[in-house]
Amino acid sequence: MACIPPEFSLETLLEQLSEDELRRFKSLLKNLPLQGKLRMTPWSELEEANGKKLAEILIDKSPKYWIRSVTVNILEKMNLTQLSRRAKAQIPEGVPEQGIDAPKLGDTEENLDVEKPGKMGEHRNTVEKPRLVWNNKFWQGDGDYFLDDVTRRSQKFIPFLHPKTPTQPIPHTVVLHGPAGVGKTTLAKKLMLDWTETSPNQTSRYAFYLSCGELSRMGTCSFAELISKDQPTGQEDISKVLAQAQKILFIIDGFEELKVPEGTLIRDICGDWEQRKPVPVLLGSLLKRKMSPKAMLLVTTRSEAMRELRLLVEQPLLLEIEGFLEQDRKAYFLRHFEDEDGALRALDLVKSNAALFRMSAAPAVCRIICTCLKLQMESKQDPAPSCLTTTSLFLRFLCGQFMPAPGGSPSHHLRGPLRTLCLLAAQGTWTQTWVFDAEDLGSLGVQEADLRPFLDKGVLQQGRDCEGCYSFVHLSIQQLLAATFYILEREEEDDDDDWESHTRDIGDVQKLFSKEERLKNPNLIQVGYFLFGLSNEKRAQELEMTFGCRVSLKIREELLKYKANLDENKPFSDTDTKEFLYCLYESQDEGLVKDAMARFQEVSVRVTDPFEMMCSFFCLKHCQNLQKISLQVAEGVFLENDPASEPQSQLESKCSCLFFPSRVGCDRHSLRLWRDSSVGQLKQDLSSLDMMTPLVRILCDHITLSPVTCRKVVSKKNVTPDSAYRDFCLALIGKKTLTRLTLEGHVQCDEMLLTMLCEILRHKQCSLQHLRLGFLSVTTQQWADLSSALQINQSLTCLDLSANELLDEGVKVLHTTFKDPKCFLQRLSLEDCHLTEACCKTLASVLVVNQQLKYLCLAKNDLGNTGVKLLCKGLGYPDCKLETLVLQQCNINKRGCRHLSKLLQEHSSLRNLDLGLNPIAAGLWFLCEALKNPNCNLKFLGYGLFCFAWLKANDYDWKIQKLLEEIKEVNPRLAIEYNGARTTRLSCC
């Protein structure tokens, strides 16, 4: 165990710091994962301590080995070289020097475990690890601040570290993928240490860390040179190591940073260690197993590079790294804020924006959010507006670091550095560069002095794996500054030639939003969102006031044109619409939204999370010319712990289709959004309302109390609670414009619901023409109530009762209504109503007297041949006017065809007959005889799969085809259709 010698006096060191230096020391200390009892110590106690008191607290409440390592690292970070050297000099030879074994600023608690007591035990490979690991590259400036369990969660899934059985095959390639900043590199480095420390049987293991970002800058070299360039022993030892391939682990970190043309890594590969090739080719050869084919590979990459990577690796184990889970984020917020209430309020604000909450899985984003919101809370500002969009949050963080004092003037000296930084960010985003070296800076004319203000404020950071390199603290900050590049006005002193040279790789706005560019570079998508966000006048002013720069909002006109290549007469696709609404939501500019949406008459969106809902509703409530909205809300959007629920609701109108939210128990914020947007749309005429959800109380109240013109209401799927049906029926009573109503779902039809429905039908202003009912179970008495209401109603022309448990008894109850001379029904569907031949006599009696009925569907009922015979008796009466009869899947065979053939030859009114999915092949001859008869009025005949298969099997197909051809010559207007296994049929309504 490392220990601090008596002469190492932390108190002496800290007392030599000035007041500003001590404050800086504490600030850097706060960003480290604290150890021991120090974790439980209120930060205010350390904040108020002088150098002597701080030393006492640290020595009393944290491990000595940790104090030594942290002190040295912080002093180095502060550029206090003499104090740092003195601290090192006072450490005896037995204590490990800096390197892998000494934690540095930005280390995590997991990292610090390397040197904890007990970690130096029997499996530690002390001979090989320091020689063959890039120890001088490790951990420096990671800044991820991971908690213990974050890396530990993922470690247990790495098979070559924890094989279940000795004989179990282990994947030789593991890919860690995920968004930027979630800890892929941190985990990979930790796994590398574990690999060398847990070698079985005390055998030596070897590990090599290869940073794609750094290596892509190298020239041509051999593979042996590549992996030995930082090894003091050179290539001789490397050759010996490579001969023991099964004991080697290669970490290929940041695959997305390899800069090669697409497909190059696949075509140009090499298996010779000594052959000189471009570095990307050597790494591609390693991934393709041409180099060291039996070695273990651990690859880290952002998700957008997975497509290219999967073309290279064979049978990889893919592990998605999630970063901070919700409980990790909560712990981080509680640690960062001094009071629990402030921390939980900040976390709730972040959770209200699903996009921002997803991004906070990255520890760096968590730090940015906490820094921003804490600063606002301390200055008594409302932090809620900052969490509305990603633009508002990241811009507030950026400006908050440089905000002038109250009453002060903008920092004009920052104008130049900001323009330089934005140029660097835009150039890097378009060229997919995330770490910038001296050559990158020089090509853009960037001086280190330009970057210093942003380095000091934590917007930029020095590169982890490349000395003299820089990167943004998180990808989102780079994307925000890249978007800022587009709105900054050029300075008069800018040289045109230099400007053209510096910006030649940066695309214009049209290119930024092109699908082709975004497929090649997905990072441009977020830049587009940020650009819309920065088009807000208030945010532009915030930039000007902070940095003294000049901002132009002429970009707004270009932003409104970026979808101009789409045909205005066609609706957006779901993806196009979502992206467009995201952009408009980011702007938070109602005027811009109104202008952007003015030309659209039809929009289709499927909402899958609360953030998408917010974006959609924010934009839709400003629509003025829409004639059709299709907005579908998926399960779980309105409740955090929503169990599986059905997809939601749809409203067609001059807001033609609008899907409603999922559950009544939604949060108040979602409820307000729903009220403000959906109800606002009902000010216009509704042509159709399609409801699949229960959150309709507000809408029902609005329909009841306002002069909304609603013509079509459709309630589909499983709506809970059942009272939602009743609410809608109650709201629709007396609506004389309502012509179509659909109520269906897997629920019990309760008495109150049917009462409300009957009231709609009985109302003197009822103009309902089409009624569709579909429920799990309806009682005979309820059918009787419906029957009495139908007798009073004089407007209904189409009744669809398909998929109800009507049964033969239900038909008997309803037949009195159907036989009434005042019944205006023209179309009736009783498909799949569990009917038998027993109901056919009742239906035949209806056909005898009802001269209005033109369409009858009895598909999917077991009527059989006897039922067909009874129906034919009613169809044969001269007063029967039925034109369409659908008997699909009714168990009809040759005998049934005889009855139908006889009917068709007797001046029947039938024009359309559908016998699909019935075994009628042997009876087709009888039907053909009828079709040749001049008295047959049939215009359409459908037959199905069973008939077609039988004809084939019995070699009758050619004979029937010949006969059908003869029939068509006699009756050219006749349509004969084989509809195979399809269940489609002539529609009822």
Secondary structure, 3 states (H helix, E strand, C coil): CCCCCCCCCHHHHHHCCCHHHHHHHHHHHHCCCCCHHHHHCCHHHHHHCCHHHHHHHHHHHCCHHHHHHHHHHHHHHCCCHHHHHHHHHCCCCCCCCCCCCCCCCCCCHHHHHHHCCCCCCCCCCCCCHHHHCCHHHCCCCCCCCCCHHHHHHHHCCCCCCCCCCCCCCCCCEEEEECCCCCCHHHHHHHHHHHHHHCCHHHCCCEEEEEEHHHHCCCCCECHHHHHHCCCCCCHHHHHHHHCCHHHEEEEEECHHHCCCCCCHHHHCCCCCCCCCECHHHHHHHHHCCCCCCCCEEEEEECHHHHHHHHCCCCCCEEEECCCCCHHHHHHHHHHHCCCHHHHHHHHHHHHCCHHHHHHCCCHHHHHHHHHHHHHHHHCCCCCHHHHCCHHHHHHHHHHHCCCCCCCCCCCHHHHHHHHHHHHHHHHHHHCCCCCECHHHHHHCCCCHHHHHHHHHCCCEEECCCCCCCEEECCHHHHHHHHHHHCCECCCCCCCHHHHHHHHCCCCCHHHHCCHHHHHHCCHHHHHHHHHHHHCCHHHHHHHHHHHCCCECCCHHHHHHCCCCCCCCCCCCCHHHHHHHHHHHHHHCCHHHHHHHHCCCCEEEEEECCHHHHHHHHHHHCCCCCCCEEEEEECCCCCCCCCCCCCCCCECCECCECCCCCCCCCCCHHHHHHHHHHHHHHCCCCECCEEECCCCCHHHHHHHHHCCCCECEEEECCCCCCCHHHHHHHHHHCCCCCCCEEEEECCCECCHHHHHHHHHHHHCCCCCCCEEEEECCECCHHHHHHHHHHHHHCCCCCEEECCCCCCHHHHHHHHHHHHHCCCCCCCEEECCCCCCEHHHHHHHHHHHHHCCCCCEEECCCCECHHHHHHHHHHHHCCCCCCCCEEECCCCCCCHHHHHHHHHHHCCCCCCCEEECCCCCCHHHHHHHHHHHHCCCCCCCEEEECHHHHHHHHHCCCHHHHHHHHHHHHHHCCCCEEEECCCCCCCCCCC
